[in-house]
Amino acid sequence: AVLPLHSYVAINRDSHRSSRMLKRALISGLPSAGVNVWDLTMLPIPVARYFVRKDPSTAAGIHVRLSPFDQRVVDIRFMNQEGVNQSRANERAIERVFFREDFRRAYLNDIGRIEYALHPQELYIEDFLQHVDADAIRTGGHQLLVDYSHGSAGDALSAILNRLGVDFLPLNALIDESKLAILRDQFQDDLRRMAKIMSVLNATVGVKLDVGGEKIFLVDERGGVLDNITASLLMTELICYAHPGGKIALPITLPSSFETVARWHGVSVIYTKEALRDIMQAASQPDLLLALDGSGHFLFPDFLPAPDALMATVRLLENLTRRGLPVSEIVAYLPQTVMAHERVDCPWEKKGALMRRLHERFQGDHVQTLDGFKIFLDNEEWVHIGPAPDKPYFQVRAEAASPERATDLVVEYAN
């Protein structure tokens, strides 16, 4: 009802039977509102985003997936015509239409059509290869250990790596609906298993993709598992080294070590809110080299202003060739990061009043009011207090010279 009559919506899903059921329900319902449907069957999320962005007839996209955090929940993710997450305003408009049941009813001749998109993955791969330095990747002679996490990205990334002449060993490449949502302990076990393989494989790097193909997690050539912040710093260093003088975007809650790395290469930093939709919005700015969130999402706006684990994997290999050093040696010279974090529960009805009290207390040049309140202290220390957008709590983060000092700051401001 919020889309023009006869516009197209592209619908994609993961491999779980519940996602298939709900996707078919959506495909059946949209034509009754006069909306045409592109059925993308089952593709990695970046491929679906790419199709929505590039196809001129497509006004929006939908991805249906089993939640990676709770297998009792199915997520329905909405994209705008640029292939990025809908804005908060558009989400509220969709929710209003849904809860009011204010749907457009199409007359007989206005009922939408259901069609299959022609070769969306092949189109993605061909354009993908135009946006990477194939010669640099082939020159690097890389060996790659890649864990597909039983997701849908295996076919696309394997085809890309074969075209680029990368020698790779795939793990968990078989699509398995029972492995789409795993517990954190199982995830860590998978990384430790990769680390053991890396210690004897003599590969350049180990990369684990998430199920949807949007996030990557790294293991160095010695079998060391990189935490998300270190992996993000590594990617930042590689991109800034290869493209000095550009711009990157990242959330204001990330440590100052990112700005230190950027300064080494004359790269400016654009700070954003923490939500992924805000990072995608920042990634739409011209001449941006990289956007990231510090949790494994990497966005390369020259190709797609949305998280893409496939592009992140290949750009990692490309820029490791340019840097000419193994991953462990690059990580060794990166700035150290010391942070602490605590969640403070707050009822929904009191969040607004608490935000007003914080605004009254924290003012001045030493405070930034982006996504909450970032208070700059002496000795390059800072504390950030921000409300969770869809949960009844606040998050308090602090950076300091030592873990003890960071923890003390978090406890002080949380109280």
QUIJOLIN-V344689 format. One record per residue. N is the residue number from 1. RES is the residue in one letter. SS is DSSP state (a for helix, b for strand, c for the rest). OMEGA is omega as a letter, one per 40 degrees, with the letter a starting at -180 (* if undefined). BURIAL is 1 if it has 24 or more other C-alpha atoms within 12 Angstrom, else 0. Layout:
n:N res:RES ss:SS omega:OMEGA burial:BURIAL
n:N res:RES ss:SS omega:OMEGA burial:BURIAL
This chain:
n:1 res:A ss:c omega:i burial:1
n:2 res:V ss:c omega:a burial:1
n:3 res:L ss:c omega:i burial:1
n:4 res:P ss:c omega:i burial:0
n:5 res:L ss:c omega:i burial:1
n:6 res:H ss:c omega:i burial:1
n:7 res:S ss:c omega:a burial:1
n:8 res:Y ss:b omega:i burial:1
n:9 res:V ss:b omega:i burial:1
n:10 res:A ss:b omega:a burial:1
n:11 res:I ss:b omega:a burial:1
n:12 res:N ss:b omega:a burial:1
n:13 res:R ss:b omega:i burial:1
n:14 res:D ss:c omega:a burial:1
n:15 res:S ss:c omega:a burial:1
n:16 res:H ss:c omega:a burial:1
n:17 res:R ss:a omega:i burial:0
n:18 res:S ss:a omega:i burial:1
n:19 res:S ss:a omega:i burial:1
n:20 res:R ss:a omega:a burial:1
n:21 res:M ss:a omega:a burial:0
n:22 res:L ss:a omega:i burial:1
n:23 res:K ss:a omega:i burial:1
n:24 res:R ss:a omega:i burial:1
n:25 res:A ss:a omega:i burial:0
n:26 res:L ss:a omega:i burial:1
n:27 res:I ss:a omega:i burial:1
n:28 res:S ss:a omega:a burial:1
n:29 res:G ss:a omega:a burial:1
n:30 res:L ss:a omega:i burial:1
n:31 res:P ss:a omega:i burial:1
n:32 res:S ss:a omega:i burial:1
n:33 res:A ss:a omega:i burial:1
n:34 res:G ss:c omega:a burial:1
n:35 res:V ss:c omega:i burial:1
n:36 res:N ss:b omega:a burial:1
n:37 res:V ss:b omega:i burial:1
n:38 res:W ss:b omega:i burial:1
n:39 res:D ss:b omega:a burial:1
n:40 res:L ss:c omega:a burial:1
n:41 res:T ss:c omega:a burial:1
n:42 res:M ss:c omega:a burial:1
n:43 res:L ss:c omega:i burial:1
n:44 res:P ss:c omega:a burial:1
n:45 res:I ss:a omega:i burial:1
n:46 res:P ss:a omega:i burial:1
n:47 res:V ss:a omega:i burial:1
n:48 res:A ss:a omega:i burial:1
n:49 res:R ss:a omega:i burial:1
n:50 res:Y ss:a omega:a burial:1
n:51 res:F ss:a omega:a burial:1
n:52 res:V ss:a omega:a burial:1
n:53 res:R ss:a omega:a burial:1
n:54 res:K ss:a omega:a burial:1
n:55 res:D ss:c omega:a burial:1
n:56 res:P ss:c omega:a burial:0
n:57 res:S ss:c omega:a burial:0
n:58 res:T ss:b omega:a burial:1
n:59 res:A ss:b omega:a burial:1
n:60 res:A ss:b omega:i burial:1
n:61 res:G ss:b omega:i burial:1
n:62 res:I ss:b omega:i burial:1
n:63 res:H ss:b omega:a burial:1
n:64 res:V ss:b omega:a burial:1
n:65 res:R ss:b omega:i burial:1
n:66 res:L ss:b omega:a burial:1
n:67 res:S ss:c omega:i burial:1
n:68 res:P ss:c omega:a burial:1
n:69 res:F ss:c omega:a burial:0
n:70 res:D ss:c omega:a burial:0
n:71 res:Q ss:c omega:i burial:0
n:72 res:R ss:c omega:a burial:0
n:73 res:V ss:c omega:i burial:0
n:74 res:V ss:b omega:i burial:1
n:75 res:D ss:b omega:i burial:1
n:76 res:I ss:b omega:a burial:1
n:77 res:R ss:b omega:a burial:1
n:78 res:F ss:b omega:i burial:1
n:79 res:M ss:b omega:i burial:1
n:80 res:N ss:c omega:a burial:1
n:81 res:Q ss:c omega:i burial:1
n:82 res:E ss:c omega:i burial:1
n:83 res:G ss:c omega:i burial:1
n:84 res:V ss:c omega:a burial:1
n:85 res:N ss:b omega:i burial:1
n:86 res:Q ss:c omega:i burial:1
n:87 res:S ss:c omega:i burial:1
n:88 res:R ss:a omega:a burial:0
n:89 res:A ss:a omega:i burial:0
n:90 res:N ss:a omega:i burial:0
n:91 res:E ss:a omega:i burial:0
n:92 res:R ss:a omega:i burial:0
n:93 res:A ss:a omega:i burial:0
n:94 res:I ss:a omega:i burial:1
n:95 res:E ss:a omega:i burial:0
n:96 res:R ss:a omega:i burial:0
n:97 res:V ss:a omega:a burial:0
n:98 res:F ss:a omega:a burial:0
n:99 res:F ss:a omega:i burial:0
n:100 res:R ss:a omega:a burial:0
n:101 res:E ss:c omega:a burial:0
n:102 res:D ss:c omega:a burial:0
n:103 res:F ss:c omega:i burial:0
n:104 res:R ss:c omega:i burial:1
n:105 res:R ss:c omega:a burial:0
n:106 res:A ss:c omega:i burial:0
n:107 res:Y ss:c omega:a burial:0
n:108 res:L ss:a omega:a burial:0
n:109 res:N ss:a omega:a burial:0
n:110 res:D ss:a omega:i burial:0
n:111 res:I ss:c omega:a burial:0
n:112 res:G ss:c omega:i burial:1
n:113 res:R ss:c omega:i burial:1
n:114 res:I ss:b omega:a burial:1
n:115 res:E ss:b omega:i burial:0
n:116 res:Y ss:b omega:i burial:0
n:117 res:A ss:c omega:a burial:1
n:118 res:L ss:c omega:i burial:0
n:119 res:H ss:c omega:a burial:0
n:120 res:P ss:a omega:a burial:1
n:121 res:Q ss:a omega:i burial:1
n:122 res:E ss:a omega:i burial:0
n:123 res:L ss:a omega:i burial:0
n:124 res:Y ss:a omega:a burial:1
n:125 res:I ss:a omega:a burial:1
n:126 res:E ss:a omega:i burial:0
n:127 res:D ss:a omega:i burial:0
n:128 res:F ss:a omega:a burial:1
n:129 res:L ss:a omega:i burial:1
n:130 res:Q ss:a omega:a burial:0
n:131 res:H ss:c omega:i burial:0
n:132 res:V ss:c omega:i burial:1
n:133 res:D ss:c omega:a burial:1
n:134 res:A ss:a omega:a burial:1
n:135 res:D ss:a omega:i burial:0
n:136 res:A ss:a omega:a burial:1
n:137 res:I ss:a omega:i burial:1
n:138 res:R ss:a omega:i burial:1
n:139 res:T ss:a omega:a burial:0
n:140 res:G ss:a omega:a burial:1
n:141 res:G ss:c omega:a burial:0
n:142 res:H ss:c omega:i burial:1
n:143 res:Q ss:b omega:a burial:1
n:144 res:L ss:b omega:i burial:1
n:145 res:L ss:b omega:a burial:1
n:146 res:V ss:b omega:i burial:1
n:147 res:D ss:b omega:a burial:1
n:148 res:Y ss:c omega:i burial:1
n:149 res:S ss:c omega:i burial:1
n:150 res:H ss:c omega:a burial:1
n:151 res:G ss:c omega:a burial:1
n:152 res:S ss:c omega:a burial:1
n:153 res:A ss:c omega:a burial:1
n:154 res:G ss:a omega:a burial:1
n:155 res:D ss:a omega:a burial:1
n:156 res:A ss:a omega:a burial:1
n:157 res:L ss:a omega:i burial:1
n:158 res:S ss:a omega:i burial:1
n:159 res:A ss:a omega:i burial:0
n:160 res:I ss:a omega:a burial:1
n:161 res:L ss:a omega:i burial:1
n:162 res:N ss:a omega:i burial:0
n:163 res:R ss:a omega:a burial:0
n:164 res:L ss:c omega:i burial:1
n:165 res:G ss:c omega:i burial:0
n:166 res:V ss:c omega:i burial:1
n:167 res:D ss:b omega:a burial:1
n:168 res:F ss:b omega:i burial:1
n:169 res:L ss:b omega:a burial:1
n:170 res:P ss:b omega:i burial:1
n:171 res:L ss:b omega:i burial:1
n:172 res:N ss:c omega:a burial:1
n:173 res:A ss:c omega:a burial:1
n:174 res:L ss:c omega:i burial:0
n:175 res:I ss:c omega:a burial:1
n:176 res:D ss:c omega:a burial:0
n:177 res:E ss:a omega:i burial:1
n:178 res:S ss:a omega:a burial:0
n:179 res:K ss:a omega:a burial:1
n:180 res:L ss:c omega:i burial:1
n:181 res:A ss:c omega:a burial:1
n:182 res:I ss:c omega:i burial:1
n:183 res:L ss:c omega:a burial:0
n:184 res:R ss:a omega:i burial:0
n:185 res:D ss:a omega:i burial:0
n:186 res:Q ss:a omega:i burial:0
n:187 res:F ss:a omega:i burial:1
n:188 res:Q ss:a omega:i burial:0
n:189 res:D ss:a omega:i burial:0
n:190 res:D ss:a omega:i burial:1
n:191 res:L ss:a omega:i burial:1
n:192 res:R ss:a omega:i burial:1
n:193 res:R ss:a omega:i burial:1
n:194 res:M ss:a omega:a burial:1
n:195 res:A ss:a omega:i burial:1
n:196 res:K ss:a omega:i burial:0
n:197 res:I ss:a omega:a burial:1
n:198 res:M ss:a omega:a burial:1
n:199 res:S ss:a omega:i burial:0
n:200 res:V ss:a omega:a burial:0
n:201 res:L ss:a omega:a burial:0
n:202 res:N ss:c omega:i burial:0
n:203 res:A ss:c omega:a burial:1
n:204 res:T ss:c omega:a burial:1
n:205 res:V ss:b omega:i burial:1
n:206 res:G ss:b omega:a burial:1
n:207 res:V ss:b omega:i burial:1
n:208 res:K ss:b omega:i burial:1
n:209 res:L ss:b omega:i burial:1
n:210 res:D ss:c omega:a burial:1
n:211 res:V ss:c omega:a burial:1
n:212 res:G ss:c omega:a burial:1
n:213 res:G ss:c omega:a burial:1
n:214 res:E ss:c omega:a burial:1
n:215 res:K ss:b omega:i burial:1
n:216 res:I ss:b omega:i burial:1
n:217 res:F ss:b omega:a burial:1
n:218 res:L ss:b omega:i burial:1
n:219 res:V ss:b omega:a burial:1
n:220 res:D ss:c omega:a burial:1
n:221 res:E ss:c omega:i burial:1
n:222 res:R ss:c omega:a burial:1
n:223 res:G ss:c omega:i burial:1
n:224 res:G ss:c omega:i burial:1
n:225 res:V ss:b omega:a burial:1
n:226 res:L ss:c omega:i burial:1
n:227 res:D ss:c omega:a burial:0
n:228 res:N ss:a omega:a burial:1
n:229 res:I ss:a omega:i burial:1
n:230 res:T ss:a omega:i burial:1
n:231 res:A ss:a omega:i burial:1
n:232 res:S ss:a omega:i burial:1
n:233 res:L ss:a omega:i burial:1
n:234 res:L ss:a omega:a burial:1
n:235 res:M ss:a omega:i burial:1
n:236 res:T ss:a omega:i burial:1
n:237 res:E ss:a omega:a burial:1
n:238 res:L ss:a omega:a burial:1
n:239 res:I ss:a omega:a burial:1
n:240 res:C ss:a omega:i burial:1
n:241 res:Y ss:a omega:a burial:1
n:242 res:A ss:a omega:a burial:1
n:243 res:H ss:c omega:a burial:1
n:244 res:P ss:c omega:i burial:0
n:245 res:G ss:c omega:a burial:0
n:246 res:G ss:c omega:a burial:1
n:247 res:K ss:b omega:i burial:1
n:248 res:I ss:b omega:i burial:1
n:249 res:A ss:b omega:i burial:1
n:250 res:L ss:b omega:a burial:1
n:251 res:P ss:b omega:a burial:1
n:252 res:I ss:c omega:a burial:1
n:253 res:T ss:c omega:i burial:1
n:254 res:L ss:c omega:a burial:1
n:255 res:P ss:c omega:a burial:1
n:256 res:S ss:c omega:i burial:1
n:257 res:S ss:a omega:i burial:1
n:258 res:F ss:a omega:i burial:1
n:259 res:E ss:a omega:i burial:1
n:260 res:T ss:a omega:i burial:1
n:261 res:V ss:a omega:i burial:1
n:262 res:A ss:a omega:a burial:1
n:263 res:R ss:a omega:i burial:0
n:264 res:W ss:a omega:a burial:1
n:265 res:H ss:c omega:i burial:1
n:266 res:G ss:c omega:a burial:0
n:267 res:V ss:c omega:i burial:1
n:268 res:S ss:b omega:a burial:1
n:269 res:V ss:b omega:i burial:1
n:270 res:I ss:b omega:a burial:1
n:271 res:Y ss:b omega:a burial:1
n:272 res:T ss:b omega:i burial:1
n:273 res:K ss:c omega:a burial:1
n:274 res:E ss:c omega:a burial:1
n:275 res:A ss:c omega:a burial:1
n:276 res:L ss:a omega:i burial:1
n:277 res:R ss:a omega:i burial:1
n:278 res:D ss:a omega:i burial:1
n:279 res:I ss:a omega:i burial:1
n:280 res:M ss:a omega:i burial:1
n:281 res:Q ss:a omega:i burial:1
n:282 res:A ss:a omega:a burial:1
n:283 res:A ss:a omega:i burial:1
n:284 res:S ss:c omega:i burial:1
n:285 res:Q ss:c omega:a burial:0
n:286 res:P ss:c omega:i burial:0
n:287 res:D ss:c omega:i burial:0
n:288 res:L ss:b omega:a burial:1
n:289 res:L ss:b omega:a burial:1
n:290 res:L ss:b omega:i burial:1
n:291 res:A ss:b omega:a burial:1
n:292 res:L ss:b omega:a burial:1
n:293 res:D ss:c omega:i burial:1
n:294 res:G ss:c omega:i burial:1
n:295 res:S ss:c omega:i burial:1
n:296 res:G ss:c omega:i burial:1
n:297 res:H ss:b omega:i burial:1
n:298 res:F ss:b omega:a burial:1
n:299 res:L ss:b omega:i burial:1
n:300 res:F ss:b omega:a burial:1
n:301 res:P ss:c omega:i burial:1
n:302 res:D ss:c omega:i burial:1
n:303 res:F ss:c omega:a burial:1
n:304 res:L ss:b omega:a burial:1
n:305 res:P ss:b omega:a burial:1
n:306 res:A ss:b omega:a burial:1
n:307 res:P ss:b omega:a burial:1
n:308 res:D ss:c omega:a burial:1
n:309 res:A ss:a omega:i burial:1
n:310 res:L ss:a omega:i burial:1
n:311 res:M ss:a omega:i burial:1
n:312 res:A ss:a omega:i burial:1
n:313 res:T ss:a omega:a burial:1
n:314 res:V ss:a omega:i burial:1
n:315 res:R ss:a omega:i burial:1
n:316 res:L ss:a omega:i burial:1
n:317 res:L ss:a omega:a burial:1
n:318 res:E ss:a omega:a burial:1
n:319 res:N ss:a omega:i burial:1
n:320 res:L ss:a omega:i burial:1
n:321 res:T ss:a omega:a burial:1
n:322 res:R ss:a omega:a burial:1
n:323 res:R ss:a omega:i burial:1
n:324 res:G ss:c omega:i burial:0
n:325 res:L ss:c omega:i burial:0
n:326 res:P ss:c omega:a burial:1
n:327 res:V ss:a omega:a burial:1
n:328 res:S ss:a omega:i burial:1
n:329 res:E ss:a omega:i burial:0
n:330 res:I ss:a omega:i burial:1
n:331 res:V ss:a omega:a burial:1
n:332 res:A ss:a omega:a burial:0
n:333 res:Y ss:a omega:i burial:0
n:334 res:L ss:c omega:i burial:1
n:335 res:P ss:c omega:i burial:1
n:336 res:Q ss:c omega:a burial:0
n:337 res:T ss:c omega:i burial:1
n:338 res:V ss:c omega:a burial:1
n:339 res:M ss:b omega:i burial:1
n:340 res:A ss:b omega:a burial:1
n:341 res:H ss:b omega:i burial:1
n:342 res:E ss:b omega:i burial:1
n:343 res:R ss:b omega:a burial:0
n:344 res:V ss:b omega:a burial:1
n:345 res:D ss:b omega:i burial:0
n:346 res:C ss:c omega:i burial:0
n:347 res:P ss:c omega:a burial:0
n:348 res:W ss:a omega:a burial:0
n:349 res:E ss:a omega:a burial:0
n:350 res:K ss:a omega:a burial:0
n:351 res:K ss:a omega:a burial:1
n:352 res:G ss:a omega:i burial:0
n:353 res:A ss:a omega:i burial:0
n:354 res:L ss:a omega:i burial:1
n:355 res:M ss:a omega:i burial:1
n:356 res:R ss:a omega:i burial:0
n:357 res:R ss:a omega:i burial:0
n:358 res:L ss:a omega:i burial:1
n:359 res:H ss:a omega:i burial:0
n:360 res:E ss:a omega:a burial:0
n:361 res:R ss:a omega:a burial:0
n:362 res:F ss:c omega:i burial:0
n:363 res:Q ss:c omega:i burial:0
n:364 res:G ss:c omega:a burial:0
n:365 res:D ss:c omega:a burial:0
n:366 res:H ss:c omega:a burial:0
n:367 res:V ss:b omega:i burial:0
n:368 res:Q ss:b omega:a burial:1
n:369 res:T ss:c omega:i burial:1
n:370 res:L ss:c omega:i burial:0
n:371 res:D ss:c omega:a burial:1
n:372 res:G ss:c omega:a burial:1
n:373 res:F ss:b omega:i burial:1
n:374 res:K ss:b omega:a burial:1
n:375 res:I ss:b omega:i burial:1
n:376 res:F ss:b omega:a burial:1
n:377 res:L ss:c omega:i burial:0
n:378 res:D ss:c omega:i burial:0
n:379 res:N ss:c omega:i burial:0
n:380 res:E ss:c omega:i burial:0
n:381 res:E ss:c omega:i burial:1
n:382 res:W ss:b omega:i burial:1
n:383 res:V ss:b omega:i burial:1
n:384 res:H ss:b omega:i burial:1
n:385 res:I ss:b omega:a burial:1
n:386 res:G ss:b omega:i burial:1
n:387 res:P ss:b omega:i burial:1
n:388 res:A ss:c omega:a burial:1
n:389 res:P ss:c omega:a burial:0
n:390 res:D ss:c omega:i burial:0
n:391 res:K ss:c omega:a burial:0
n:392 res:P ss:c omega:i burial:0
n:393 res:Y ss:b omega:i burial:1
n:394 res:F ss:b omega:i burial:1
n:395 res:Q ss:b omega:i burial:1
n:396 res:V ss:b omega:i burial:1
n:397 res:R ss:b omega:i burial:1
n:398 res:A ss:b omega:i burial:1
n:399 res:E ss:b omega:a burial:1
n:400 res:A ss:c omega:a burial:1
n:401 res:A ss:c omega:a burial:1
n:402 res:S ss:c omega:i burial:0
n:403 res:P ss:a omega:a burial:0
n:404 res:E ss:a omega:i burial:0
n:405 res:R ss:a omega:i burial:0
n:406 res:A ss:a omega:i burial:1
n:407 res:T ss:a omega:i burial:1
n:408 res:D ss:a omega:i burial:1
n:409 res:L ss:a omega:i burial:1
n:410 res:V ss:a omega:i burial:1
n:411 res:V ss:a omega:a burial:0
n:412 res:E ss:a omega:a burial:0
n:413 res:Y ss:a omega:i burial:1
n:414 res:A ss:a omega:a burial:1
n:415 res:N ss:c omega:* burial:0
